[in-house]
Amino acid sequence: MVYVHIINESSITLWGLTPRQRILRVLKDVPAGNIVDDPGAVPDDGSVLLLRGDYLYDDRLLNYFAQTPATMLTIDGDQGPLPVAAHVDAPCARQMKDAMLDPGAAADIPGVKAETLETLSLSFQERLRKVERPFVLAITPRNRRDLERRLFAWAYKGVTDLVTKWAWPVPARWVVGQCVRFGLRPNHVTIVGLLLVVLAGVLFAYGQFGWGLLAGWLMTFLDTVDGKLARVTVTSSRFGHYFDHVIDILHPPIWYALWGVGLGTPTLAGTGIAVSQWAWAIFIFYTLGRLVEGTFQWTLGRFGIFCWRPLDSYFRLITARRNPNMIFMTLSALGGRPDLGMLAVALWTILTTLFLMIRLAQGGVAHARQGPLRSWLRDVDQPPYKGSLAVRLFTHDRS
């Protein structure tokens, strides 16, 4: 049984959480009764995860060491290697604690493997579709703001659309800060987003495209905020995850269809094809695109199709998802031709889905010839990717 003991606790908060609160939220599978103030009170048949409470840990490191006995993590300290985390048998816990408290003490415990950030291969953050080297950073009053910026950037997907990647980060960070300040939780933000989904759809249906776009863009912004709020405050939940993603998947084709209703014309943009047929084409190809993405991940790579090659990551910036399509709709409304916006969404949805289908077929051929596919994000520090534009755009590695 694993027990957790936190030493050198800090009262400095990052995104409203003390280091202790953050650690315990990340280690949510550890029972509350297993958080101990004295490692000497742990039964001899147990093990202790010792963590310095004046450091900020990469979530992956905390989970790794919680699951990996007889290991310790050292970083470069002023007086040499400094142990900052360790998972050891209970009888060794006091000795390890002394070594972690005294930078000059040796932490040579038989049978305990010493790891460093360089020896741990935890760089690929598959869930967030990005690469990020594991980190452990000292928490001080002086670097508090820098650490909050680091946590916010860490919460961002590396491979995403151009609006989310470049337009939303700065305002989203400020809004997330206000949510923390006023005690708002991610699901509160998601509920507001759902109301805006409905409002935008109604306005589109009544031909109020400008007001509908305002509500729609605000919803897309809050869709970024709720996810980042969940990650920086470590409040993600299974319900919140599915609540948010079901909304994200279902509403775009409904918006496009209601936009067509608001046009009030039987055919679209002089094509001679009924608006309803274009709406069905959007729905069918949007659904096909989603199915292609799921098929690739479930059967070929165990990662998203947009992480297969740099080409796919570039394509994710502009593929026919909600935000790029909203650009078409906004430009058409500003130009007084909302019908062209729907036509652009339809054609772009068809073209990008066909591209995804081609990539799925190519992935299938590569899988048949070479076995399971490998994401390029796992090899960003190797030729031909090292130092490339793709690495600079889609990872935090600027070398």
C-alpha positions as CSV (number, residue, x, y, z in Angstrom):
1,M,0.0,0.0,0.0
2,V,1.3,3.5,-1.0
3,Y,1.4,6.3,1.5
4,V,2.2,9.9,0.7
5,H,4.4,12.2,2.8
6,I,5.0,15.9,1.8
7,I,7.9,17.8,3.2
8,N,8.9,21.4,3.1
9,E,5.4,22.5,2.3
10,S,4.9,25.9,0.7
11,S,1.9,28.2,1.2
12,I,2.4,29.9,-2.3
13,T,-0.7,29.3,-4.5
14,L,-0.6,28.6,-8.2
15,W,-4.0,29.0,-9.9
16,G,-5.6,29.0,-6.4
17,L,-3.9,25.8,-5.2
18,T,-1.1,25.3,-2.8
19,P,1.5,22.7,-3.8
20,R,0.0,20.2,-1.3
21,Q,-3.5,20.6,-2.8
22,R,-2.2,20.2,-6.3
23,I,-0.2,17.1,-5.4
24,L,-3.2,15.5,-3.8
25,R,-5.6,16.3,-6.7
26,V,-3.1,14.8,-9.1
27,L,-2.8,11.7,-6.9
28,K,-6.6,11.3,-6.6
29,D,-6.4,7.5,-6.5
30,V,-4.4,7.6,-3.2
31,P,-6.9,7.3,-0.3
32,A,-7.0,10.4,2.0
33,G,-6.1,8.2,4.9
34,N,-2.8,7.3,3.2
35,I,-1.6,10.9,3.5
36,V,0.7,10.8,6.5
37,D,2.5,13.5,8.5
38,D,5.1,11.1,9.9
39,P,6.6,8.5,7.5
40,G,7.7,6.6,10.6
41,A,4.1,5.7,11.3
42,V,3.7,3.8,8.1
43,P,3.5,0.0,8.5
44,D,6.7,-1.8,7.6
45,D,5.0,-3.7,4.7
46,G,3.9,-0.3,3.1
47,S,5.8,2.1,0.9
48,V,6.1,5.8,1.0
49,L,6.0,8.4,-1.7
50,L,8.0,11.4,-0.4
51,L,7.6,14.7,-2.2
52,R,9.0,18.1,-1.6
53,G,6.1,20.5,-1.2
54,D,8.2,23.5,-2.4
55,Y,8.4,22.2,-5.9
56,L,6.0,22.1,-8.9
57,Y,5.8,18.7,-10.5
58,D,4.8,17.6,-13.9
59,D,1.6,15.6,-13.3
60,R,3.1,12.7,-15.2
61,L,6.1,12.5,-12.8
62,L,3.8,12.3,-9.8
63,N,1.8,9.4,-11.3
64,Y,5.0,7.7,-12.5
65,F,6.7,7.7,-9.1
66,A,3.4,6.8,-7.3
67,Q,3.3,3.6,-9.4
68,T,7.1,2.9,-9.4
69,P,8.6,1.7,-6.1
70,A,12.3,1.8,-5.3
71,T,12.9,4.9,-7.3
72,M,13.9,8.5,-6.6
73,L,14.2,11.6,-8.7
74,T,17.1,14.0,-8.4
75,I,17.6,17.4,-9.9
76,D,20.6,19.7,-10.0
77,G,20.9,21.6,-6.7
78,D,23.3,24.3,-5.6
79,Q,25.3,21.7,-3.7
80,G,24.9,18.8,-6.2
81,P,22.2,16.3,-6.9
82,L,19.0,17.1,-4.8
83,P,16.4,14.4,-4.3
84,V,12.9,15.9,-4.7
85,A,10.8,12.8,-5.0
86,A,11.2,9.2,-3.9
87,H,9.1,6.1,-3.6
88,V,10.7,3.8,-1.0
89,D,9.9,1.0,1.4
90,A,8.6,2.3,4.8
91,P,11.8,1.3,6.7
92,C,13.9,3.5,4.3
93,A,11.5,6.5,4.5
94,R,13.2,8.4,7.3
95,Q,16.6,8.1,5.8
96,M,15.2,9.3,2.5
97,K,13.4,12.2,4.2
98,D,16.7,13.3,5.8
99,A,18.4,13.3,2.4
100,M,15.7,15.4,0.9
101,L,15.8,17.9,3.7
102,D,19.6,18.3,3.7
103,P,21.0,19.2,0.2
104,G,24.5,18.1,1.3
105,A,23.4,14.6,2.5
106,A,23.9,11.6,0.4
107,A,20.9,9.7,-0.7
108,D,22.5,6.4,-1.5
109,I,19.9,3.8,-0.4
110,P,20.5,0.2,-1.6
111,G,18.0,-1.0,-4.1
112,V,16.7,2.5,-4.9
113,K,17.2,3.5,-8.5
114,A,18.1,7.2,-9.0
115,E,16.4,8.9,-12.0
116,T,16.8,12.3,-13.5
117,L,14.6,14.3,-15.8
118,E,16.9,13.3,-18.6
119,T,16.5,9.6,-18.0
120,L,12.8,9.6,-17.9
121,S,11.1,9.1,-21.2
122,L,7.8,10.8,-20.4
123,S,8.0,13.5,-23.0
124,F,4.9,12.6,-25.2
125,Q,1.7,13.9,-23.7
126,E,-0.7,12.0,-25.9
127,R,-3.9,13.2,-24.4
128,L,-3.0,16.8,-25.2
129,R,-1.5,16.0,-28.6
130,K,1.8,17.7,-27.8
131,V,5.4,17.0,-26.7
132,E,6.7,18.4,-23.4
133,R,9.7,17.4,-21.5
134,P,8.9,16.5,-17.8
135,F,9.6,19.3,-15.4
136,V,10.2,19.9,-11.7
137,L,10.5,23.6,-10.7
138,A,11.2,25.3,-7.4
139,I,8.2,27.4,-6.2
140,T,9.2,30.9,-4.9
141,P,7.3,34.2,-4.5
142,R,9.5,35.6,-7.3
143,N,8.6,33.0,-9.9
144,R,5.0,32.5,-9.0
145,R,3.7,34.3,-12.1
146,D,6.1,32.5,-14.4
147,L,5.0,29.1,-13.0
148,E,1.3,30.0,-13.6
149,R,2.1,30.9,-17.2
150,R,4.0,27.6,-17.5
151,L,1.1,25.6,-16.1
152,F,-1.3,27.3,-18.5
153,A,0.9,26.7,-21.5
154,W,1.3,23.1,-20.4
155,A,-2.5,22.7,-20.4
156,Y,-2.7,23.7,-24.1
157,K,-2.8,21.2,-26.9
158,G,0.1,21.5,-29.2
159,V,-1.8,20.3,-32.3
160,T,-5.1,22.3,-32.7
161,D,-6.8,24.8,-35.0
162,L,-5.4,28.2,-35.8
163,V,-8.0,30.1,-33.7
164,T,-7.4,28.1,-30.5
165,K,-3.7,28.1,-31.0
166,W,-3.1,31.8,-31.7
167,A,-6.2,33.9,-30.9
168,W,-7.4,32.6,-27.6
169,P,-4.4,31.9,-25.3
170,V,-3.9,35.5,-23.9
171,P,-7.5,36.3,-23.2
172,A,-8.2,32.8,-22.1
173,R,-5.4,32.9,-19.5
174,W,-7.0,36.1,-18.0
175,V,-10.5,34.7,-17.9
176,V,-9.2,31.5,-16.3
177,G,-7.6,33.6,-13.6
178,Q,-10.9,35.4,-13.0
179,C,-12.7,32.0,-12.8
180,V,-10.2,30.9,-10.2
181,R,-10.6,34.2,-8.3
182,F,-14.4,33.8,-8.1
183,G,-14.5,30.1,-7.5
184,L,-16.0,29.1,-10.8
185,R,-15.6,25.5,-11.9
186,P,-15.1,24.1,-15.4
187,N,-18.7,22.7,-15.6
188,H,-20.0,26.2,-14.8
189,V,-18.2,27.5,-17.8
190,T,-19.4,24.6,-20.0
191,I,-23.0,25.2,-19.0
192,V,-22.7,28.9,-20.1
193,G,-21.2,27.6,-23.3
194,L,-24.2,25.2,-23.9
195,L,-26.6,28.1,-23.4
196,L,-24.6,30.1,-26.0
197,V,-24.8,27.1,-28.4
198,V,-28.6,27.2,-28.2
199,L,-28.7,31.0,-28.5
200,A,-26.4,31.1,-31.5
201,G,-28.5,28.4,-33.2
202,V,-31.7,30.2,-32.6
203,L,-30.2,33.5,-34.0
204,F,-28.9,31.7,-37.0
205,A,-32.3,30.2,-37.7
206,Y,-33.9,33.7,-37.6
207,G,-31.3,35.2,-39.9
208,Q,-29.6,37.2,-37.2
209,F,-26.2,36.1,-38.4
210,G,-24.2,38.9,-36.7
211,W,-25.6,38.4,-33.3
212,G,-25.5,34.6,-33.8
213,L,-21.8,34.8,-34.7
214,L,-21.1,36.9,-31.6
215,A,-22.7,34.2,-29.4
216,G,-21.0,31.5,-31.4
217,W,-17.5,33.0,-31.1
218,L,-18.0,33.6,-27.4
219,M,-19.0,29.9,-27.0
220,T,-15.8,28.8,-28.9
221,F,-13.8,31.0,-26.6
222,L,-15.4,29.5,-23.5
223,D,-14.8,26.0,-24.9
224,T,-11.1,26.8,-24.6
225,V,-11.5,28.3,-21.1
226,D,-13.3,25.4,-19.5
227,G,-10.6,22.9,-20.6
228,K,-7.7,25.0,-19.5
229,L,-9.5,25.8,-16.1
230,A,-9.9,22.1,-15.5
231,R,-6.3,21.3,-16.2
232,V,-4.6,24.2,-14.3
233,T,-6.8,23.5,-11.2
234,V,-6.7,19.7,-11.6
235,T,-10.5,19.5,-11.5
236,S,-11.1,17.3,-14.6
237,S,-13.9,14.8,-14.2
238,R,-15.3,12.0,-16.3
239,F,-18.7,13.7,-16.4
240,G,-17.1,17.1,-17.4
241,H,-15.0,15.5,-20.1
242,Y,-18.0,13.8,-21.8
243,F,-20.3,16.8,-21.2
244,D,-17.9,19.1,-23.0
245,H,-17.0,16.7,-25.8
246,V,-20.6,15.7,-26.6
247,I,-21.5,19.3,-27.0
248,D,-18.4,19.9,-29.2
249,I,-19.2,17.0,-31.4
250,L,-23.0,17.6,-31.8
251,H,-23.5,21.3,-32.3
252,P,-21.5,22.3,-35.4
253,P,-23.6,20.5,-38.0
254,I,-26.7,21.7,-36.2
255,W,-25.4,25.3,-36.5
256,Y,-24.8,25.0,-40.2
257,A,-28.2,23.6,-40.8
258,L,-29.9,26.4,-38.9
259,W,-27.7,28.9,-40.8
260,G,-29.3,27.5,-43.9
261,V,-32.8,27.9,-42.4
262,G,-31.9,31.5,-41.7
263,L,-31.0,32.2,-45.3
264,G,-34.7,31.8,-46.3
265,T,-33.9,30.6,-49.8
266,P,-34.7,27.3,-51.4
267,T,-31.3,26.9,-53.1
268,L,-27.8,27.9,-52.1
269,A,-25.7,30.6,-53.7
270,G,-27.0,30.1,-57.2
271,T,-25.9,26.5,-57.3
272,G,-29.4,25.2,-58.1
273,I,-29.0,22.7,-55.3
274,A,-31.4,22.9,-52.3
275,V,-30.1,24.3,-49.1
276,S,-31.3,21.2,-47.3
277,Q,-29.2,19.0,-49.6
278,W,-26.1,21.1,-48.8
279,A,-26.9,20.8,-45.1
280,W,-27.2,17.0,-45.5
281,A,-23.9,17.0,-47.3
282,I,-22.2,18.8,-44.5
283,F,-23.7,16.5,-41.9
284,I,-22.7,13.3,-43.8
285,F,-19.1,14.4,-44.5
286,Y,-18.7,15.9,-41.0
287,T,-19.7,12.5,-39.6
288,L,-17.4,10.7,-42.0
289,G,-14.5,12.9,-40.9
290,R,-15.1,12.1,-37.3
291,L,-15.4,8.4,-38.1
292,V,-12.1,8.5,-40.0
293,E,-10.4,10.1,-37.0
294,G,-11.8,7.5,-34.6
295,T,-10.9,4.6,-37.0
296,F,-7.3,5.8,-37.3
297,Q,-6.9,6.0,-33.6
298,W,-8.6,2.8,-32.7
299,T,-7.0,0.6,-35.4
300,L,-3.8,2.0,-36.6
301,G,-1.8,4.3,-34.3
302,R,-3.4,4.5,-30.8
303,F,-3.0,8.3,-31.3
304,G,-4.9,10.9,-33.2
305,I,-4.5,11.1,-37.0
306,F,-3.3,14.7,-36.7
307,C,-0.2,13.5,-34.8
308,W,0.9,11.0,-37.4
309,R,3.1,13.2,-39.6
310,P,3.9,17.0,-39.6
311,L,1.6,17.3,-42.6
312,D,-1.3,16.1,-40.5
313,S,-0.5,18.5,-37.7
314,Y,-0.4,21.4,-40.2
315,F,-3.7,20.3,-41.6
316,R,-5.3,20.3,-38.2
317,L,-4.8,24.1,-38.2
318,I,-7.3,24.5,-41.0
319,T,-9.3,21.4,-41.2
320,A,-13.1,21.8,-41.4
321,R,-13.9,21.9,-37.7
322,R,-16.0,24.5,-36.0
323,N,-13.4,27.3,-35.6
324,P,-12.0,27.4,-39.2
325,N,-15.6,27.1,-40.5
326,M,-16.7,30.0,-38.3
327,I,-14.1,32.1,-40.1
328,F,-15.9,31.4,-43.4
329,M,-19.2,32.2,-41.9
330,T,-18.0,35.5,-40.3
331,L,-16.4,36.7,-43.5
332,S,-19.5,35.9,-45.5
333,A,-21.7,37.7,-43.1
334,L,-19.5,40.7,-43.0
335,G,-19.6,40.7,-46.8
336,G,-23.4,40.6,-46.9
337,R,-23.4,37.1,-48.5
338,P,-24.1,34.6,-45.7
339,D,-25.1,32.1,-48.4
340,L,-21.5,31.9,-49.5
341,G,-20.5,31.1,-46.0
342,M,-22.6,28.0,-45.9
343,L,-21.3,27.0,-49.4
344,A,-17.7,27.5,-48.2
345,V,-18.4,25.4,-45.1
346,A,-20.0,22.6,-47.2
347,L,-17.2,22.5,-49.8
348,W,-14.4,22.7,-47.2
349,T,-16.0,20.0,-45.1
350,I,-16.2,17.7,-48.2
351,L,-12.6,18.4,-49.3
352,T,-11.0,18.0,-45.9
353,T,-12.9,14.8,-45.2
354,L,-11.7,13.4,-48.5
355,F,-8.2,14.3,-47.5
356,L,-8.6,12.5,-44.1
357,M,-9.9,9.4,-46.0
358,I,-6.8,9.4,-48.1
359,R,-4.6,9.7,-45.0
360,L,-6.5,6.9,-43.4
361,A,-5.9,4.7,-46.5
362,Q,-2.2,5.6,-46.5
363,G,-2.0,4.8,-42.8
364,G,-3.6,1.4,-43.4
365,V,-1.0,0.7,-46.1
366,A,1.9,1.8,-43.8
367,H,0.5,-0.3,-41.0
368,A,0.3,-3.4,-43.1
369,R,3.9,-2.9,-44.3
370,Q,5.5,-1.7,-41.1
371,G,3.3,-2.6,-38.2
372,P,1.8,-0.1,-35.7
373,L,2.3,3.5,-36.7
374,R,4.4,6.0,-34.7
375,S,3.6,9.7,-34.1
376,W,6.2,12.1,-35.3
377,L,5.9,13.8,-31.9
378,R,7.8,11.0,-30.3
379,D,10.8,11.8,-32.4
380,V,11.0,15.6,-32.3
381,D,14.6,15.5,-31.0
382,Q,15.7,13.3,-33.9
383,P,16.4,14.0,-37.6
384,P,14.6,15.1,-39.7
385,Y,12.3,16.9,-37.2
386,K,14.8,18.4,-34.7
387,G,14.8,22.2,-35.1
388,S,12.2,22.1,-37.8
389,L,9.3,24.6,-38.2
390,A,6.9,21.9,-37.2
391,V,8.7,21.4,-33.9
392,R,8.6,25.1,-33.2
393,L,4.9,25.4,-34.0
394,F,3.5,22.3,-32.4
395,T,5.8,21.7,-29.3
396,H,7.4,23.9,-26.7
397,D,10.9,22.9,-27.9
398,R,12.4,25.9,-29.6
399,S,15.9,24.4,-30.2
